[in-house]
Amino acid sequence: MEPETICVSASNIHHMFRKLTVNFALTLGVMLLLFAGFQSGYAQNQAPSAEVPFEFVRNQIVVQVKIAGKGPFNMLFDTDTDPSAIDLVTARELGLKLGSKGYPGTGGGAETNLVYPTKVPDVVLGNVTAKEVLAAAIDLTQLSAKLGRPIHGVLGYSFFRDRIFQIDYPASKIRFYAETPYPGIQNMPNTVERTVVAFRYENDVLIDSVFVNGEKMRATLDTGSSDTFALTPEAITMLGLEEEAGNAKPETSAGYNGEFKGKSGFLKSVRIGRLYADSVPVSFWPAGTGHDKKKYQLIIGNGFFQDFLLTFDFHGKLVVFERFE
C-alpha cells in the first residue's frame, strides 16, 4: 500500500488576495548572565492571552472554531495559506456572499479547483476573535476524505497577521500572546536547544538560508504540511537528485487541487541556523503537481516541527524553535 501525505497549503491561494506585508572575560560573563536570566525568566513574565486545544490528525493541526455564532467547525491551522479558506458548501450554508466568478486555486494537485473570494464576518477560536476575515471559498471534499473527517476551512494569513502564537505539539495546545514570550531573543545567541530565525512574508513564510545536503536554499515554514521536508522540482534539479527521486518509493499526497503522486526518500542533511538533522525523510514533488515556479525550494512541515515548541511572531517576523526537555 502506498504511503500518504497530506500537504494542504496553498500560498497565494488566489492572486487577488496578495496582502494589502572591553574585557573579553567580563563581556563574556555579562553575556552569559544575561542569557541565563533570559533562559529562566521569559515564561514567567509573559503569560498567554489565550490557549486553545487542537487535534493532531495525520500530522495536521485541526482546531474547532465558531463562525457567525454557528459551529463548531473543523479548520486546519496553516501558516502557508493566504488568505484563509472556507469549504464551498459550508460558505453557502452560512449564507456568505461569494464572488460571482471563480478562479483556479493554486496548491498541490493536478486538478482544477475553483476559488471564490468571500469574507467571513467573524471567526472565534477559543477566546480569540477575528472580524471580517478574508477567505477563499473552495471545495474541500477531497481534503476531508483524506483526513477522515469533515474539514470546513483553513485558518491562514488573514487570521494570523500581526498575531503571536505558540504551538505546543506534545500538549496539543496553541497559545496566543499579546507580546512575545521571548523578549529580546533576536539579540541572544542561538543554541542547539533554542534557535530564532527571521522570516519574511510574501504569500509564504519564507526563510532564506537553509542548507540541504550542504546547498543553500530558500524554505517555507508550513504548518499545513504533514511532511517533515519536501523538495520542489527546482530543488530536485539543484541537488542533482533526479535519479534518486525517480527511483524513490511512491506516495500519494493531497492538496487543494486534489491528489497527486510523489516519491518519498531521505536527505543527507538539513541545517537551519544551529539546528541540524541528518538522514531525514523527504517527499520529492515532481513537475506538474502544483509545485512548479515557487519562491522556495524546500518545504518544512509538521513532521519536523513536532519536535519543538514552535513560536511564530507575525508582528516581528520571527520564529523560535525550542527543543523539549
C-alpha positions as CSV (number, residue, x, y, z in Angstrom):
1,M,0.0,0.0,0.0
2,E,1.4,3.4,-0.9
3,P,2.1,5.8,1.9
4,E,0.0,9.0,2.1
5,T,0.9,12.5,3.0
6,I,-1.4,15.5,3.3
7,C,0.1,18.7,2.1
8,V,-2.8,21.2,2.1
9,S,-1.0,24.5,2.0
10,A,-1.6,26.8,-0.9
11,S,0.3,30.0,-0.6
12,N,-1.2,32.7,-2.7
13,I,-4.4,30.7,-3.0
14,H,-5.5,33.3,-5.4
15,H,-3.7,36.3,-6.9
16,M,-6.5,38.6,-5.9
17,F,-5.6,38.1,-2.2
18,R,-1.9,39.2,-2.2
19,K,-1.7,41.0,1.1
20,L,-2.5,44.7,1.3
21,T,3.3,42.9,4.5
22,V,36.5,45.9,26.8
23,N,37.5,43.0,28.7
24,F,36.7,39.7,26.9
25,A,36.2,37.7,30.1
26,L,33.9,40.4,31.5
27,T,32.0,40.8,28.3
28,L,31.5,37.0,28.1
29,G,30.4,36.8,31.7
30,V,27.8,39.5,31.2
31,M,26.5,37.8,28.1
32,L,26.2,34.5,29.9
33,L,24.4,36.2,32.9
34,L,22.0,37.9,30.5
35,F,21.4,34.7,28.6
36,A,20.9,32.7,31.8
37,G,18.4,35.3,33.0
38,F,16.6,35.2,29.7
39,Q,16.5,31.4,29.8
40,S,15.0,31.3,33.2
41,G,12.7,34.3,33.2
42,Y,10.9,34.7,29.9
43,A,8.0,32.4,30.6
44,Q,7.0,33.9,34.0
45,N,6.9,37.4,32.5
46,Q,4.7,36.7,29.5
47,A,1.5,34.7,30.2
48,P,-0.6,33.8,27.2
49,S,-3.7,35.8,26.5
50,A,-5.5,32.7,25.2
51,E,-4.9,29.0,25.0
52,V,-6.8,26.6,22.8
53,P,-6.6,22.8,22.2
54,F,-6.0,21.1,18.9
55,E,-6.1,17.6,17.4
56,F,-3.1,16.3,15.6
57,V,-4.6,14.3,12.8
58,R,-2.2,12.7,10.3
59,N,0.3,15.4,11.1
60,Q,-2.3,18.1,10.6
61,I,-3.3,20.7,13.2
62,V,-7.1,20.7,13.5
63,V,-8.9,23.3,15.6
64,Q,-12.6,24.0,16.2
65,V,-14.0,27.4,15.6
66,K,-17.3,29.1,15.5
67,I,-18.3,31.3,12.6
68,A,-21.1,33.9,12.9
69,G,-22.2,32.2,16.1
70,K,-22.5,28.8,14.4
71,G,-20.4,25.7,14.7
72,P,-18.2,24.2,15.9
73,F,-16.4,23.8,12.5
74,N,-13.2,21.9,12.0
75,M,-10.4,24.1,10.5
76,L,-6.8,23.5,9.7
77,F,-4.1,25.8,11.2
78,D,-1.9,26.6,8.3
79,T,0.8,29.3,8.1
80,D,1.2,28.8,4.4
81,T,-2.3,29.5,3.2
82,D,-3.1,33.1,2.1
83,P,-5.6,34.5,2.9
84,S,-7.7,31.8,4.7
85,A,-10.1,29.2,3.2
86,I,-13.6,28.0,3.8
87,D,-15.3,25.0,2.3
88,L,-17.6,26.0,-0.5
89,V,-20.7,24.1,0.8
90,T,-20.1,25.5,4.3
91,A,-19.8,29.0,3.0
92,R,-23.2,28.7,1.2
93,E,-24.8,27.1,4.3
94,L,-23.6,30.1,6.3
95,G,-25.0,32.5,3.7
96,L,-21.7,34.1,2.9
97,K,-21.6,36.4,-0.1
98,L,-19.4,34.8,-2.7
99,G,-17.6,36.5,-5.7
100,S,-19.5,35.9,-8.9
101,K,-16.5,34.5,-10.7
102,G,-14.4,31.5,-9.7
103,Y,-10.6,31.4,-10.2
104,P,-8.3,28.4,-10.4
105,G,-6.8,27.8,-7.0
106,T,-3.1,27.2,-6.5
107,G,-1.5,24.4,-4.5
108,G,-0.9,20.7,-4.5
109,G,-2.7,18.6,-7.1
110,A,-3.2,18.5,-10.8
111,E,-6.9,19.1,-11.0
112,T,-8.7,22.5,-11.3
113,N,-10.4,23.6,-8.1
114,L,-12.1,27.0,-8.4
115,V,-12.0,29.5,-5.6
116,Y,-14.5,32.3,-4.9
117,P,-13.5,35.4,-2.9
118,T,-15.5,35.9,0.2
119,K,-15.4,37.5,3.7
120,V,-16.2,35.7,6.9
121,P,-17.9,38.1,9.4
122,D,-16.2,36.6,12.4
123,V,-14.1,33.6,13.4
124,V,-13.9,32.6,17.1
125,L,-11.2,30.3,18.2
126,G,-11.4,29.8,22.0
127,N,-11.0,33.3,23.3
128,V,-9.5,34.7,20.1
129,T,-11.9,36.5,17.8
130,A,-11.1,37.8,14.3
131,K,-13.6,40.1,12.4
132,E,-14.2,40.4,8.7
133,V,-11.7,37.7,7.7
134,L,-10.8,37.5,4.0
135,A,-11.2,34.0,2.7
136,A,-11.4,31.9,-0.4
137,A,-14.3,29.6,-0.7
138,I,-13.1,26.3,-2.2
139,D,-14.3,22.7,-2.4
140,L,-12.5,20.8,0.4
141,T,-14.2,17.5,-0.1
142,Q,-11.1,15.6,-1.2
143,L,-9.1,17.0,1.7
144,S,-11.8,16.0,4.2
145,A,-11.8,12.5,2.7
146,K,-8.0,12.3,3.1
147,L,-8.2,13.3,6.7
148,G,-11.1,11.1,7.5
149,R,-13.3,13.9,8.9
150,P,-15.1,17.0,7.6
151,I,-12.8,20.0,7.2
152,H,-14.8,23.2,7.0
153,G,-12.0,25.6,6.4
154,V,-8.4,26.7,6.9
155,L,-7.1,29.4,9.1
156,G,-4.4,31.3,7.2
157,Y,-2.7,34.6,6.9
158,S,-5.8,36.7,7.1
159,F,-6.3,35.2,10.6
160,F,-2.6,35.2,11.6
161,R,-1.4,38.6,10.5
162,D,0.1,40.6,13.4
163,R,-0.5,37.7,15.8
164,I,1.9,35.9,18.1
165,F,1.2,32.3,18.7
166,Q,3.0,29.2,20.0
167,I,2.3,25.6,19.0
168,D,2.9,23.1,21.8
169,Y,2.7,19.8,19.9
170,P,3.1,17.3,22.9
171,A,0.4,19.2,24.8
172,S,-1.8,19.7,21.8
173,K,-2.2,23.4,22.7
174,I,-1.9,26.7,20.8
175,R,-1.1,29.7,22.9
176,F,-1.7,33.3,21.8
177,Y,0.4,36.2,23.2
178,A,-0.2,39.9,23.3
179,E,3.6,40.4,23.4
180,T,6.4,38.0,22.5
181,P,7.2,35.4,25.2
182,Y,10.9,35.8,24.2
183,P,11.7,39.5,24.8
184,G,15.0,40.4,23.2
185,I,15.6,37.0,21.8
186,Q,16.8,38.4,18.5
187,N,19.8,39.8,20.4
188,M,20.7,36.5,22.1
189,P,23.0,33.8,20.7
190,N,21.3,30.8,19.1
191,T,21.9,27.4,20.6
192,V,21.0,23.9,19.6
193,E,18.2,24.0,22.2
194,R,16.7,27.3,21.2
195,T,17.1,29.0,17.8
196,V,15.4,32.1,16.5
197,V,15.0,32.6,12.7
198,A,13.9,35.8,10.9
199,F,11.4,35.3,8.2
200,R,9.7,37.5,5.6
201,Y,6.2,37.1,4.4
202,E,5.5,37.0,0.6
203,N,2.3,34.9,0.5
204,D,4.5,32.3,2.2
205,V,6.5,32.3,5.4
206,L,10.0,32.4,3.8
207,I,13.4,31.9,5.3
208,D,16.4,32.5,3.1
209,S,19.2,30.4,4.5
210,V,18.5,26.7,4.9
211,F,21.2,24.3,3.8
212,V,20.1,21.0,2.2
213,N,22.9,18.5,1.6
214,G,25.2,21.5,2.0
215,E,23.4,23.5,-0.6
216,K,21.9,26.9,0.4
217,M,18.1,27.1,-0.3
218,R,15.1,29.1,0.4
219,A,12.4,27.4,2.5
220,T,8.8,27.9,3.6
221,L,7.6,27.1,7.1
222,D,4.3,25.3,6.5
223,T,2.2,24.1,9.4
224,G,-0.3,22.9,6.7
225,S,2.2,20.3,5.5
226,S,2.2,16.8,7.1
227,D,5.7,16.2,5.7
228,T,9.0,16.5,7.5
229,F,10.6,18.0,4.5
230,A,9.6,18.2,0.8
231,L,11.5,19.3,-2.3
232,T,10.1,21.2,-5.2
233,P,11.0,20.2,-8.8
234,E,13.5,23.1,-8.8
235,A,15.2,21.8,-5.7
236,I,15.4,18.2,-7.0
237,T,17.3,19.6,-10.0
238,M,19.5,21.9,-7.9
239,L,20.6,18.9,-5.7
240,G,21.1,16.6,-8.7
241,L,18.6,14.1,-7.2
242,E,16.6,13.4,-10.3
243,E,17.6,9.7,-10.5
244,E,17.1,9.2,-6.8
245,A,13.7,10.9,-6.9
246,G,12.7,8.8,-9.8
247,N,13.6,5.6,-8.1
248,A,12.2,6.5,-4.7
249,K,9.1,4.9,-3.1
250,P,5.8,6.2,-4.5
251,E,3.4,8.1,-2.2
252,T,0.1,9.8,-2.6
253,S,-0.5,13.3,-1.3
254,A,-3.5,15.7,-1.2
255,G,-3.7,19.4,-1.8
256,Y,-6.3,22.0,-2.6
257,N,-6.4,20.7,-6.2
258,G,-6.8,17.0,-5.3
259,E,-4.5,14.1,-5.0
260,F,-1.1,13.9,-6.7
261,K,1.7,11.3,-6.9
262,G,5.1,11.9,-5.4
263,K,8.0,9.9,-4.1
264,S,9.5,9.5,-0.6
265,G,13.1,9.2,0.3
266,F,15.8,10.6,2.6
267,L,18.1,13.6,2.6
268,K,21.7,13.5,3.9
269,S,21.3,16.7,6.0
270,V,19.3,19.8,6.6
271,R,20.6,22.8,8.6
272,I,18.5,25.7,9.9
273,G,20.7,28.1,11.9
274,R,22.1,25.9,14.7
275,L,19.5,23.2,14.1
276,Y,20.9,20.2,12.3
277,A,19.3,17.0,11.2
278,D,20.7,14.1,9.1
279,S,19.2,11.2,7.3
280,V,15.8,12.8,7.4
281,P,12.7,11.8,5.4
282,V,11.7,13.9,2.4
283,S,9.0,14.0,-0.2
284,F,10.0,14.5,-3.8
285,W,7.4,16.6,-5.6
286,P,7.7,16.1,-9.4
287,A,6.8,18.7,-12.0
288,G,3.2,19.1,-12.8
289,T,1.9,18.5,-9.3
290,G,1.3,22.1,-8.4
291,H,4.8,23.0,-7.0
292,D,6.5,24.5,-10.0
293,K,7.8,28.0,-10.1
294,K,7.6,28.6,-6.3
295,K,9.6,31.2,-4.4
296,Y,11.1,28.5,-2.3
297,Q,12.8,25.1,-2.9
298,L,12.2,23.4,0.5
299,I,9.0,22.9,2.4
300,I,9.4,22.3,6.2
301,G,6.3,20.8,7.8
302,N,4.8,19.3,10.9
303,G,6.9,16.2,10.7
304,F,9.9,18.4,11.7
305,F,8.1,21.0,13.8
306,Q,6.6,18.4,16.2
307,D,9.9,18.0,17.9
308,F,9.9,21.7,19.0
309,L,7.9,24.3,20.9
310,L,7.3,26.5,17.9
311,T,6.5,30.2,18.2
312,F,5.5,32.4,15.3
313,D,5.7,36.2,15.8
314,F,4.0,37.6,12.7
315,H,4.4,41.1,14.0
316,G,8.2,40.9,14.5
317,K,8.6,38.3,11.6
318,L,10.5,35.9,13.9
319,V,10.0,32.1,14.6
320,V,11.5,30.4,17.6
321,F,12.4,26.7,17.7
322,E,12.7,25.4,21.3
323,R,13.5,21.8,21.9
324,F,11.6,19.9,24.6
325,E,13.5,18.9,27.7
